[in-house]
Amino acid sequence: MYKKLMLLKENPQLYQRTELDKQIRRFFIQKYVIFYRIEKNEIELIRILHQKSNYNQKRIYKIKSLK
């Protein structure tokens, strides 16, 4: 898991964008899918879900910003 997170840190645009929101990207680590976005040269982790979750249908990866 650590290696993948370091790879993300070094190459934030490496992973694919989601179908429903092109600002959000995702990648898989073991049995989990991690959603993130890149803002102002920072990586913002949005959500970590088990890959068996039906995240595309329910749009449960979308979170409103608290800003």
C-alpha positions, 0 to 999 in steps of 0.5 A: 500500500505504501508503494502505491501511495508514494507512486501517487505522490510522485505521479498524481495524474497517473491514474484514470479519471472517473466516468461521472466526474472528470476532476476525480481520479481513482486507483485500486490498492488491494481490495480498496478503491481510492478516490482523489483529486488534484488541487493546487499541486496537492492531492486531496483524498476524497474517499476509500471504499471496498471495491465491492461497493457499487460506487458508480451506480450510487455516486457515493464517491461524490462528496461536497466540499466543506470549503 
